[in-house]
């Protein structure tokens, strides 16, 4: 990987667009203190994915944006681009021949950073992995600051091993290994969570099944009760109708008797007028007839009282019939409510069954993803061991 050009616009002390061409051989930047030489190195670290503003000598990340001077206004963005020349694209495909890459990072005030590779927006992780595959990065040994040579000489074995791995170009495998481990751990966590969810839903399903069975039994018992009540009401209704018919016929017969009695009374009155002044036996008959008439009048009064009592009984029976009809309508409405509740429980049961099917599908996909992640991890670990063995063998040959 060869650095060809650096472009800075609005980064720290670079107000206007500034380009540095990196030619073959040794390229140096000379200037007095405070002219911005260290800012060029900071821009390289920043475009390679540096996330710590302290390493960029600032109090926050927005400090990399040009803050303005007496003669220039402040900027609302900063942008750094590096143009690299490579023969091979390690992070994309080993068979893809590439000429140049333009890596760009842009930050806007209070909006965060965006990364671009060849004008295509990428994640920060993608850019960091791209540089790691080429043994580069914001903390790579390819960037040596003042006083860092002594740190490299006095470094511990683990730190020297890191330097060798970067020189061998296998530091990108560590990033991929770490990412695969994170995904594997996340997958295991998801599997445990799905198991808990399945257990909880299983317990809920058992409870809902019990409730469904209880509702079925309740519906059956209620239906039988309603049927018995209907039969009782029908019997009572038939009995009331029969009594009403009997009372109506009795009233009709009494009215006929009253009319006959009135006709007889009228006839007797006429006969009495005709036989007035006749013989005593006829008077005796008249007196007997009057007594009989008084008795019939008493019978008529008794019949009227009985008729009035019968009418009141009929009104009371009609009121009872209306109450029975109202109770019948109320029980029918309650039956419909019970049917709606049962339908809701059946729908809830179907919804839970569908949720279980979806969870089983998700569990299957998670298991497949976990298996694939494990395979990728084993493959990356094998590649890492092979590369490390080759480096050791080369070092041994060089010592020999």
TORKOL-4160 file (C-alpha; in steps of 0.2 Angstrom, whole numbers, padded with zeros to 4 digits, m for minus):
400
<pt num="1" X="0000" Y="0000" Z="0000"/>
<pt num="2" X="0007" Y="0017" Z="m0006"/>
<pt num="3" X="0002" Y="0034" Z="0000"/>
<pt num="4" X="0001" Y="0046" Z="m0015"/>
<pt num="5" X="m0009" Y="0061" Z="m0009"/>
<pt num="6" X="m0017" Y="0069" Z="0007"/>
<pt num="7" X="m0031" Y="0082" Z="0005"/>
<pt num="8" X="m0036" Y="0093" Z="0020"/>
<pt num="9" X="m0051" Y="0105" Z="0020"/>
<pt num="10" X="m0056" Y="0114" Z="0037"/>
<pt num="11" X="m0046" Y="0102" Z="0047"/>
<pt num="12" X="m0038" Y="0111" Z="0062"/>
<pt num="13" X="m0027" Y="0125" Z="0055"/>
<pt num="14" X="m0030" Y="0121" Z="0036"/>
<pt num="15" X="m0044" Y="0133" Z="0032"/>
<pt num="16" X="m0044" Y="0131" Z="0013"/>
<pt num="17" X="m0042" Y="0115" Z="0003"/>
<pt num="18" X="m0024" Y="0109" Z="0004"/>
<pt num="19" X="m0016" Y="0095" Z="m0005"/>
<pt num="20" X="0000" Y="0086" Z="m0001"/>
<pt num="21" X="0008" Y="0075" Z="m0015"/>
<pt num="22" X="0018" Y="0061" Z="m0008"/>
<pt num="23" X="0031" Y="0057" Z="m0022"/>
<pt num="24" X="0043" Y="0042" Z="m0023"/>
<pt num="25" X="0057" Y="0043" Z="m0011"/>
<pt num="26" X="0057" Y="0053" Z="0005"/>
<pt num="27" X="0045" Y="0067" Z="0007"/>
<pt num="28" X="0047" Y="0080" Z="0021"/>
<pt num="29" X="0037" Y="0095" Z="0028"/>
<pt num="30" X="0048" Y="0109" Z="0035"/>
<pt num="31" X="0041" Y="0124" Z="0044"/>
<pt num="32" X="0042" Y="0134" Z="0060"/>
<pt num="33" X="0034" Y="0129" Z="0076"/>
<pt num="34" X="0015" Y="0131" Z="0076"/>
<pt num="35" X="0013" Y="0130" Z="0057"/>
<pt num="36" X="0003" Y="0114" Z="0057"/>
<pt num="37" X="0016" Y="0101" Z="0054"/>
<pt num="38" X="0009" Y="0089" Z="0068"/>
<pt num="39" X="m0009" Y="0093" Z="0061"/>
<pt num="40" X="m0004" Y="0083" Z="0045"/>
<pt num="41" X="0000" Y="0068" Z="0056"/>
<pt num="42" X="m0015" Y="0070" Z="0066"/>
<pt num="43" X="m0026" Y="0070" Z="0050"/>
<pt num="44" X="m0018" Y="0054" Z="0045"/>
<pt num="45" X="m0023" Y="0046" Z="0061"/>
<pt num="46" X="m0040" Y="0054" Z="0060"/>
<pt num="47" X="m0044" Y="0048" Z="0043"/>
<pt num="48" X="m0039" Y="0030" Z="0048"/>
<pt num="49" X="m0052" Y="0030" Z="0061"/>
<pt num="50" X="m0045" Y="0038" Z="0077"/>
<pt num="51" X="m0060" Y="0039" Z="0089"/>
<pt num="52" X="m0051" Y="0047" Z="0104"/>
<pt num="53" X="m0050" Y="0066" Z="0104"/>
<pt num="54" X="m0036" Y="0066" Z="0117"/>
<pt num="55" X="m0024" Y="0057" Z="0104"/>
<pt num="56" X="m0028" Y="0072" Z="0092"/>
<pt num="57" X="m0024" Y="0084" Z="0106"/>
<pt num="58" X="m0041" Y="0091" Z="0108"/>
<pt num="59" X="m0055" Y="0092" Z="0122"/>
<pt num="60" X="m0068" Y="0085" Z="0110"/>
<pt num="61" X="m0070" Y="0078" Z="0093"/>
<pt num="62" X="m0077" Y="0094" Z="0086"/>
<pt num="63" X="m0060" Y="0103" Z="0090"/>
<pt num="64" X="m0053" Y="0096" Z="0074"/>
<pt num="65" X="m0064" Y="0108" Z="0064"/>
<pt num="66" X="m0056" Y="0125" Z="0059"/>
<pt num="67" X="m0061" Y="0137" Z="0073"/>
<pt num="68" X="m0057" Y="0153" Z="0064"/>
<pt num="69" X="m0045" Y="0167" Z="0065"/>
<pt num="70" X="m0045" Y="0186" Z="0064"/>
<pt num="71" X="m0045" Y="0185" Z="0045"/>
<pt num="72" X="m0055" Y="0169" Z="0042"/>
<pt num="73" X="m0072" Y="0163" Z="0048"/>
<pt num="74" X="m0074" Y="0147" Z="0057"/>
<pt num="75" X="m0080" Y="0131" Z="0047"/>
<pt num="76" X="m0094" Y="0120" Z="0051"/>
<pt num="77" X="m0086" Y="0104" Z="0044"/>
<pt num="78" X="m0069" Y="0096" Z="0042"/>
<pt num="79" X="m0064" Y="0084" Z="0029"/>
<pt num="80" X="m0048" Y="0074" Z="0026"/>
<pt num="81" X="m0044" Y="0062" Z="0011"/>
<pt num="82" X="m0030" Y="0051" Z="0007"/>
<pt num="83" X="m0026" Y="0043" Z="m0010"/>
<pt num="84" X="m0018" Y="0026" Z="m0009"/>
<pt num="85" X="m0011" Y="0015" Z="m0022"/>
<pt num="86" X="m0013" Y="m0004" Z="m0020"/>
<pt num="87" X="m0010" Y="m0019" Z="m0031"/>
<pt num="88" X="m0023" Y="m0030" Z="m0022"/>
<pt num="89" X="m0039" Y="m0027" Z="m0012"/>
<pt num="90" X="m0037" Y="m0038" Z="0003"/>
<pt num="91" X="m0053" Y="m0033" Z="0012"/>
<pt num="92" X="m0064" Y="m0036" Z="m0003"/>
<pt num="93" X="m0057" Y="m0050" Z="m0014"/>
<pt num="94" X="m0040" Y="m0058" Z="m0017"/>
<pt num="95" X="m0043" Y="m0058" Z="m0036"/>
<pt num="96" X="m0048" Y="m0040" Z="m0038"/>
<pt num="97" X="m0035" Y="m0029" Z="m0045"/>
<pt num="98" X="m0036" Y="m0011" Z="m0039"/>
<pt num="99" X="m0027" Y="0004" Z="m0045"/>
<pt num="100" X="m0031" Y="0018" Z="m0032"/>
<pt num="101" X="m0042" Y="0020" Z="m0016"/>
<pt num="102" X="m0048" Y="0037" Z="m0010"/>
<pt num="103" X="m0052" Y="0036" Z="0009"/>
<pt num="104" X="m0062" Y="0051" Z="0016"/>
<pt num="105" X="m0068" Y="0056" Z="0033"/>
<pt num="106" X="m0080" Y="0071" Z="0035"/>
<pt num="107" X="m0086" Y="0078" Z="0051"/>
<pt num="108" X="m0099" Y="0091" Z="0054"/>
<pt num="109" X="m0101" Y="0101" Z="0069"/>
<pt num="110" X="m0113" Y="0092" Z="0082"/>
<pt num="111" X="m0117" Y="0079" Z="0069"/>
<pt num="112" X="m0103" Y="0066" Z="0070"/>
<pt num="113" X="m0092" Y="0058" Z="0057"/>
<pt num="114" X="m0095" Y="0049" Z="0040"/>
<pt num="115" X="m0083" Y="0038" Z="0031"/>
<pt num="116" X="m0081" Y="0035" Z="0012"/>
<pt num="117" X="m0071" Y="0023" Z="0001"/>
<pt num="118" X="m0071" Y="0029" Z="m0017"/>
<pt num="119" X="m0085" Y="0040" Z="m0014"/>
<pt num="120" X="m0096" Y="0026" Z="m0006"/>
<pt num="121" X="m0102" Y="0029" Z="0012"/>
<pt num="122" X="m0095" Y="0015" Z="0024"/>
<pt num="123" X="m0095" Y="0012" Z="0042"/>
<pt num="124" X="m0080" Y="0017" Z="0053"/>
<pt num="125" X="m0078" Y="m0002" Z="0056"/>
<pt num="126" X="m0076" Y="m0005" Z="0038"/>
<pt num="127" X="m0063" Y="0008" Z="0036"/>
<pt num="128" X="m0053" Y="0002" Z="0051"/>
<pt num="129" X="m0053" Y="m0015" Z="0045"/>
<pt num="130" X="m0048" Y="m0009" Z="0027"/>
<pt num="131" X="m0032" Y="m0001" Z="0035"/>
<pt num="132" X="m0029" Y="m0016" Z="0047"/>
<pt num="133" X="m0029" Y="m0028" Z="0032"/>
<pt num="134" X="m0015" Y="m0017" Z="0025"/>
<pt num="135" X="m0005" Y="m0016" Z="0041"/>
<pt num="136" X="m0011" Y="0002" Z="0044"/>
<pt num="137" X="m0021" Y="0011" Z="0057"/>
<pt num="138" X="m0022" Y="0026" Z="0068"/>
<pt num="139" X="m0010" Y="0016" Z="0081"/>
<pt num="140" X="0000" Y="0007" Z="0068"/>
<pt num="141" X="0019" Y="0006" Z="0069"/>
<pt num="142" X="0019" Y="0014" Z="0052"/>
<pt num="143" X="0016" Y="0031" Z="0060"/>
<pt num="144" X="0030" Y="0035" Z="0072"/>
<pt num="145" X="0029" Y="0050" Z="0083"/>
<pt num="146" X="0042" Y="0059" Z="0093"/>
<pt num="147" X="0049" Y="0048" Z="0107"/>
<pt num="148" X="0040" Y="0032" Z="0100"/>
<pt num="149" X="0056" Y="0024" Z="0094"/>
<pt num="150" X="0062" Y="0022" Z="0112"/>
<pt num="151" X="0045" Y="0014" Z="0116"/>
<pt num="152" X="0047" Y="0001" Z="0102"/>
<pt num="153" X="0065" Y="m0003" Z="0108"/>
<pt num="154" X="0059" Y="m0005" Z="0126"/>
<pt num="155" X="0043" Y="m0014" Z="0122"/>
<pt num="156" X="0037" Y="m0030" Z="0130"/>
<pt num="157" X="0036" Y="m0047" Z="0120"/>
<pt num="158" X="0017" Y="m0045" Z="0118"/>
<pt num="159" X="0020" Y="m0028" Z="0111"/>
<pt num="160" X="0034" Y="m0034" Z="0099"/>
<pt num="161" X="0022" Y="m0048" Z="0094"/>
<pt num="162" X="0009" Y="m0035" Z="0089"/>
<pt num="163" X="0022" Y="m0026" Z="0078"/>
<pt num="164" X="0027" Y="m0042" Z="0070"/>
<pt num="165" X="0009" Y="m0046" Z="0066"/>
<pt num="166" X="0006" Y="m0029" Z="0058"/>
<pt num="167" X="0022" Y="m0031" Z="0048"/>
<pt num="168" X="0016" Y="m0048" Z="0042"/>
<pt num="169" X="m0001" Y="m0040" Z="0037"/>
<pt num="170" X="m0011" Y="m0052" Z="0048"/>
<pt num="171" X="m0018" Y="m0039" Z="0061"/>
<pt num="172" X="m0034" Y="m0038" Z="0051"/>
<pt num="173" X="m0037" Y="m0057" Z="0056"/>
<pt num="174" X="m0037" Y="m0051" Z="0075"/>
<pt num="175" X="m0051" Y="m0038" Z="0071"/>
<pt num="176" X="m0061" Y="m0052" Z="0062"/>
<pt num="177" X="m0058" Y="m0064" Z="0076"/>
<pt num="178" X="m0064" Y="m0052" Z="0089"/>
<pt num="179" X="m0079" Y="m0048" Z="0079"/>
<pt num="180" X="m0083" Y="m0066" Z="0076"/>
<pt num="181" X="m0082" Y="m0069" Z="0095"/>
<pt num="182" X="m0093" Y="m0055" Z="0098"/>
<pt num="183" X="m0106" Y="m0061" Z="0086"/>
<pt num="184" X="m0104" Y="m0079" Z="0093"/>
<pt num="185" X="m0107" Y="m0072" Z="0111"/>
<pt num="186" X="m0122" Y="m0062" Z="0105"/>
<pt num="187" X="m0129" Y="m0077" Z="0097"/>
<pt num="188" X="m0128" Y="m0088" Z="0112"/>
<pt num="189" X="m0136" Y="m0074" Z="0122"/>
<pt num="190" X="m0150" Y="m0074" Z="0110"/>
<pt num="191" X="m0152" Y="m0093" Z="0111"/>
<pt num="192" X="m0153" Y="m0092" Z="0130"/>
<pt num="193" X="m0166" Y="m0078" Z="0129"/>
<pt num="194" X="m0176" Y="m0087" Z="0116"/>
<pt num="195" X="m0176" Y="m0103" Z="0128"/>
<pt num="196" X="m0183" Y="m0092" Z="0142"/>
<pt num="197" X="m0196" Y="m0085" Z="0131"/>
<pt num="198" X="m0201" Y="m0102" Z="0125"/>
<pt num="199" X="m0203" Y="m0108" Z="0143"/>
<pt num="200" X="m0213" Y="m0093" Z="0148"/>
<pt num="201" X="m0225" Y="m0095" Z="0133"/>
<pt num="202" X="m0226" Y="m0114" Z="0136"/>
<pt num="203" X="m0232" Y="m0110" Z="0154"/>
<pt num="204" X="m0244" Y="m0097" Z="0147"/>
<pt num="205" X="m0251" Y="m0110" Z="0134"/>
<pt num="206" X="m0254" Y="m0123" Z="0148"/>
<pt num="207" X="m0264" Y="m0110" Z="0158"/>
<pt num="208" X="m0274" Y="m0104" Z="0142"/>
<pt num="209" X="m0278" Y="m0122" Z="0138"/>
<pt num="210" X="m0285" Y="m0125" Z="0155"/>
<pt num="211" X="m0295" Y="m0109" Z="0153"/>
<pt num="212" X="m0301" Y="m0114" Z="0136"/>
<pt num="213" X="m0307" Y="m0131" Z="0143"/>
<pt num="214" X="m0316" Y="m0122" Z="0158"/>
<pt num="215" X="m0324" Y="m0111" Z="0145"/>
<pt num="216" X="m0330" Y="m0125" Z="0135"/>
<pt num="217" X="m0337" Y="m0134" Z="0150"/>
<pt num="218" X="m0345" Y="m0118" Z="0156"/>
<pt num="219" X="m0353" Y="m0115" Z="0139"/>
<pt num="220" X="m0360" Y="m0133" Z="0139"/>
<pt num="221" X="m0368" Y="m0131" Z="0156"/>
<pt num="222" X="m0375" Y="m0114" Z="0152"/>
<pt num="223" X="m0383" Y="m0120" Z="0136"/>
<pt num="224" X="m0391" Y="m0134" Z="0146"/>
<pt num="225" X="m0397" Y="m0122" Z="0159"/>
<pt num="226" X="m0404" Y="m0111" Z="0145"/>
<pt num="227" X="m0413" Y="m0126" Z="0137"/>
<pt num="228" X="m0421" Y="m0131" Z="0154"/>
<pt num="229" X="m0427" Y="m0113" Z="0157"/>
<pt num="230" X="m0434" Y="m0112" Z="0140"/>
<pt num="231" X="m0444" Y="m0128" Z="0143"/>
<pt num="232" X="m0450" Y="m0122" Z="0160"/>
<pt num="233" X="m0456" Y="m0105" Z="0152"/>
<pt num="234" X="m0465" Y="m0115" Z="0138"/>
<pt num="235" X="m0474" Y="m0125" Z="0151"/>
<pt num="236" X="m0479" Y="m0110" Z="0161"/>
<pt num="237" X="m0484" Y="m0101" Z="0146"/>
<pt num="238" X="m0495" Y="m0116" Z="0141"/>
<pt num="239" X="m0503" Y="m0117" Z="0158"/>
<pt num="240" X="m0507" Y="m0098" Z="0158"/>
<pt num="241" X="m0515" Y="m0099" Z="0141"/>
<pt num="242" X="m0525" Y="m0114" Z="0146"/>
<pt num="243" X="m0531" Y="m0105" Z="0162"/>
<pt num="244" X="m0535" Y="m0089" Z="0152"/>
<pt num="245" X="m0546" Y="m0099" Z="0140"/>
<pt num="246" X="m0555" Y="m0107" Z="0154"/>
<pt num="247" X="m0558" Y="m0091" Z="0163"/>
<pt num="248" X="m0564" Y="m0083" Z="0146"/>
<pt num="249" X="m0576" Y="m0097" Z="0143"/>
<pt num="250" X="m0583" Y="m0096" Z="0161"/>
<pt num="251" X="m0586" Y="m0077" Z="0159"/>
<pt num="252" X="m0595" Y="m0080" Z="0143"/>
<pt num="253" X="m0606" Y="m0093" Z="0151"/>
<pt num="254" X="m0610" Y="m0081" Z="0166"/>
<pt num="255" X="m0614" Y="m0067" Z="0154"/>
<pt num="256" X="m0626" Y="m0079" Z="0144"/>
<pt num="257" X="m0634" Y="m0083" Z="0161"/>
<pt num="258" X="m0636" Y="m0065" Z="0166"/>
<pt num="259" X="m0644" Y="m0061" Z="0149"/>
<pt num="260" X="m0656" Y="m0076" Z="0151"/>
<pt num="261" X="m0660" Y="m0070" Z="0169"/>
<pt num="262" X="m0664" Y="m0052" Z="0163"/>
<pt num="263" X="m0675" Y="m0059" Z="0149"/>
<pt num="264" X="m0684" Y="m0069" Z="0162"/>
<pt num="265" X="m0686" Y="m0054" Z="0174"/>
<pt num="266" X="m0693" Y="m0044" Z="0160"/>
<pt num="267" X="m0705" Y="m0058" Z="0155"/>
<pt num="268" X="m0710" Y="m0060" Z="0173"/>
<pt num="269" X="m0713" Y="m0041" Z="0175"/>
<pt num="270" X="m0724" Y="m0041" Z="0160"/>
<pt num="271" X="m0734" Y="m0056" Z="0166"/>
<pt num="272" X="m0736" Y="m0047" Z="0183"/>
<pt num="273" X="m0744" Y="m0032" Z="0175"/>
<pt num="274" X="m0756" Y="m0043" Z="0166"/>
<pt num="275" X="m0761" Y="m0053" Z="0181"/>
<pt num="276" X="m0763" Y="m0039" Z="0193"/>
<pt num="277" X="m0780" Y="m0039" Z="0200"/>
<pt num="278" X="m0782" Y="m0057" Z="0198"/>
<pt num="279" X="m0784" Y="m0071" Z="0210"/>
<pt num="280" X="m0774" Y="m0073" Z="0226"/>
<pt num="281" X="m0764" Y="m0088" Z="0220"/>
<pt num="282" X="m0758" Y="m0077" Z="0206"/>
<pt num="283" X="m0752" Y="m0064" Z="0219"/>
<pt num="284" X="m0743" Y="m0078" Z="0228"/>
<pt num="285" X="m0735" Y="m0084" Z="0212"/>
<pt num="286" X="m0730" Y="m0065" Z="0210"/>
<pt num="287" X="m0722" Y="m0064" Z="0227"/>
<pt num="288" X="m0713" Y="m0080" Z="0224"/>
<pt num="289" X="m0707" Y="m0073" Z="0208"/>
<pt num="290" X="m0701" Y="m0057" Z="0216"/>
<pt num="291" X="m0691" Y="m0067" Z="0229"/>
<pt num="292" X="m0683" Y="m0077" Z="0215"/>
<pt num="293" X="m0679" Y="m0061" Z="0206"/>
<pt num="294" X="m0670" Y="m0054" Z="0222"/>
<pt num="295" X="m0660" Y="m0070" Z="0223"/>
<pt num="296" X="m0655" Y="m0069" Z="0205"/>
<pt num="297" X="m0650" Y="m0051" Z="0207"/>
<pt num="298" X="m0639" Y="m0057" Z="0221"/>
<pt num="299" X="m0632" Y="m0071" Z="0210"/>
<pt num="300" X="m0629" Y="m0057" Z="0197"/>
<pt num="301" X="m0619" Y="m0047" Z="0209"/>
<pt num="302" X="m0609" Y="m0062" Z="0214"/>
<pt num="303" X="m0606" Y="m0066" Z="0196"/>
<pt num="304" X="m0600" Y="m0048" Z="0193"/>
<pt num="305" X="m0588" Y="m0048" Z="0207"/>
<pt num="306" X="m0581" Y="m0065" Z="0201"/>
<pt num="307" X="m0579" Y="m0057" Z="0184"/>
<pt num="308" X="m0569" Y="m0043" Z="0191"/>
<pt num="309" X="m0558" Y="m0054" Z="0200"/>
<pt num="310" X="m0555" Y="m0065" Z="0185"/>
<pt num="311" X="m0551" Y="m0049" Z="0175"/>
<pt num="312" X="m0538" Y="m0044" Z="0188"/>
<pt num="313" X="m0531" Y="m0062" Z="0187"/>
<pt num="314" X="m0529" Y="m0061" Z="0168"/>
<pt num="315" X="m0520" Y="m0044" Z="0170"/>
<pt num="316" X="m0508" Y="m0051" Z="0183"/>
<pt num="317" X="m0505" Y="m0066" Z="0171"/>
<pt num="318" X="m0501" Y="m0055" Z="0157"/>
<pt num="319" X="m0488" Y="m0045" Z="0168"/>
<pt num="320" X="m0480" Y="m0062" Z="0172"/>
<pt num="321" X="m0479" Y="m0066" Z="0154"/>
<pt num="322" X="m0471" Y="m0050" Z="0150"/>
<pt num="323" X="m0458" Y="m0052" Z="0164"/>
<pt num="324" X="m0455" Y="m0070" Z="0157"/>
<pt num="325" X="m0452" Y="m0063" Z="0139"/>
<pt num="326" X="m0440" Y="m0050" Z="0146"/>
<pt num="327" X="m0430" Y="m0063" Z="0156"/>
<pt num="328" X="m0429" Y="m0074" Z="0140"/>
<pt num="329" X="m0422" Y="m0059" Z="0130"/>
<pt num="330" X="m0409" Y="m0056" Z="0144"/>
<pt num="331" X="m0404" Y="m0074" Z="0145"/>
<pt num="332" X="m0402" Y="m0074" Z="0126"/>
<pt num="333" X="m0391" Y="m0059" Z="0127"/>
<pt num="334" X="m0380" Y="m0067" Z="0140"/>
<pt num="335" X="m0378" Y="m0082" Z="0129"/>
<pt num="336" X="m0372" Y="m0071" Z="0115"/>
<pt num="337" X="m0359" Y="m0063" Z="0127"/>
<pt num="338" X="m0353" Y="m0080" Z="0132"/>
<pt num="339" X="m0351" Y="m0085" Z="0114"/>
<pt num="340" X="m0340" Y="m0069" Z="0110"/>
<pt num="341" X="m0329" Y="m0072" Z="0125"/>
<pt num="342" X="m0326" Y="m0090" Z="0119"/>
<pt num="343" X="m0322" Y="m0084" Z="0102"/>
<pt num="344" X="m0309" Y="m0071" Z="0109"/>
<pt num="345" X="m0301" Y="m0086" Z="0119"/>
<pt num="346" X="m0300" Y="m0096" Z="0103"/>
<pt num="347" X="m0292" Y="m0082" Z="0093"/>
<pt num="348" X="m0280" Y="m0079" Z="0107"/>
<pt num="349" X="m0275" Y="m0097" Z="0107"/>
<pt num="350" X="m0272" Y="m0096" Z="0088"/>
<pt num="351" X="m0262" Y="m0080" Z="0090"/>
<pt num="352" X="m0250" Y="m0089" Z="0103"/>
<pt num="353" X="m0248" Y="m0104" Z="0092"/>
<pt num="354" X="m0243" Y="m0092" Z="0077"/>
<pt num="355" X="m0231" Y="m0083" Z="0089"/>
<pt num="356" X="m0223" Y="m0100" Z="0094"/>
<pt num="357" X="m0221" Y="m0105" Z="0076"/>
<pt num="358" X="m0212" Y="m0088" Z="0072"/>
<pt num="359" X="m0201" Y="m0091" Z="0088"/>
<pt num="360" X="m0196" Y="m0108" Z="0082"/>
<pt num="361" X="m0191" Y="m0101" Z="0065"/>
<pt num="362" X="m0181" Y="m0088" Z="0073"/>
<pt num="363" X="m0173" Y="m0101" Z="0084"/>
<pt num="364" X="m0168" Y="m0111" Z="0069"/>
<pt num="365" X="m0161" Y="m0096" Z="0060"/>
<pt num="366" X="m0151" Y="m0091" Z="0076"/>
<pt num="367" X="m0144" Y="m0109" Z="0077"/>
<pt num="368" X="m0139" Y="m0109" Z="0059"/>
<pt num="369" X="m0131" Y="m0092" Z="0061"/>
<pt num="370" X="m0121" Y="m0098" Z="0076"/>
<pt num="371" X="m0115" Y="m0114" Z="0067"/>
<pt num="372" X="m0109" Y="m0103" Z="0052"/>
<pt num="373" X="m0101" Y="m0091" Z="0064"/>
<pt num="374" X="m0092" Y="m0105" Z="0073"/>
<pt num="375" X="m0086" Y="m0112" Z="0056"/>
<pt num="376" X="m0079" Y="m0094" Z="0051"/>
<pt num="377" X="m0070" Y="m0093" Z="0068"/>
<pt num="378" X="m0062" Y="m0109" Z="0066"/>
<pt num="379" X="m0056" Y="m0105" Z="0048"/>
<pt num="380" X="m0049" Y="m0088" Z="0054"/>
<pt num="381" X="m0040" Y="m0096" Z="0068"/>
<pt num="382" X="m0033" Y="m0109" Z="0057"/>
<pt num="383" X="m0027" Y="m0095" Z="0045"/>
<pt num="384" X="m0019" Y="m0085" Z="0059"/>
<pt num="385" X="m0010" Y="m0100" Z="0065"/>
<pt num="386" X="m0003" Y="m0104" Z="0048"/>
<pt num="387" X="0002" Y="m0086" Z="0045"/>
<pt num="388" X="0011" Y="m0086" Z="0062"/>
<pt num="389" X="0020" Y="m0102" Z="0058"/>
<pt num="390" X="0026" Y="m0095" Z="0041"/>
<pt num="391" X="0033" Y="m0079" Z="0050"/>
<pt num="392" X="0042" Y="m0090" Z="0063"/>
<pt num="393" X="0050" Y="m0101" Z="0050"/>
<pt num="394" X="0055" Y="m0086" Z="0040"/>
<pt num="395" X="0063" Y="m0078" Z="0056"/>
<pt num="396" X="0072" Y="m0094" Z="0059"/>
<pt num="397" X="0079" Y="m0095" Z="0042"/>
<pt num="398" X="0085" Y="m0077" Z="0043"/>
<pt num="399" X="0094" Y="m0081" Z="0059"/>
<pt num="400" X="0102" Y="m0097" Z="0051"/>
